[in-house]
Amino acid sequence: AADMAEGEVRKVDKDAGKVTLRHGEIRNLNMPGMTMVFTVRDKGQLGNLKPGDKVKFMAVQEGGKMIITDIEPAH
C-alpha cells in the first residue's frame, strides 16, 4: 500500500464504471495532483463510494486510459 495515491471522491458514475477524483501525486505514474476521471477495472469497488469520501487508490495507464485497479476508503 506504500505506493497507493490518496484522493477525494468528487463524482461516482457506477453505470459507466467511472469515478472522478481530486488526487494527490500518483508516484507510479509520475503525475502531479489534479482532478480527473478514472475508469475502475472492477465496478463493484464503486459500491459504497460517494462524493466527499477520502480514498486510497492504485492506478495504471492502459491504452491511453487511466485505470484504477484498486480503491478503498482511507482511514
N, C-alpha and C positions, 0 to 999 in steps of 0.2 A: 504493500500500500504506500510505500515511500514515494513513488512517482505518480500517485494519483493527484489530479488537479482539483482545486476547490472552486465551487461556483454557487450561484444563487439562481434558482429556477425563476424565469420570467413568464414562460408560457409553455403549456403542455398540449400537444396535439396527438392524443392516443390513437386516433384512427390512422393518421399518417405515420405514426411511429417517430415523431419528431419532438424535440424539446429545445426551447430557447433558453440559453444560459448566459448570465453575466459571470464570466470566469476570470480567475487569475491566470498567471503564466501556466502554460502547458509545456513543461520542460521537454518531454519526449518528442514534441513536435516543434520545439523552438518557437513557440507562438506567445506573443505578449497577451496580457489581459485585454478582453474586449467582450462585447455581447454578440452572440451569433447563434444560428440554428444548427443543431446536430441531428443526425439520424441515429436512432437507437437500434442496435442489432436485434435485441430481444424486446419487443413491445411490452412484454409482461413486466419489465423493470420500470415502466412508467406508472404502474398501477396506483401507487399511493402518493405520487408526487403532485404538488400544487405550487402555484406561484408564491414566492417568498421563502420556500424551503431552501435550506443550505444543504449542499450535496458535495460528495467527493466522487470523482469520475475518472475513467480511463478512456482516452480517445485515440484513434488511429486514423490515418489517412488512407483511403482506398478508392482508387479510380476517381480522384479529384473530389471526393466527398469526405466530410468529417464524420466518422462513425464512432459512437460511444459503445464500447464493448462491456463496460461495467459502470453502474451508477448506484450509489447508496446514500442514505442520509448521513450528513456529517454530524458527529457527536461532540 
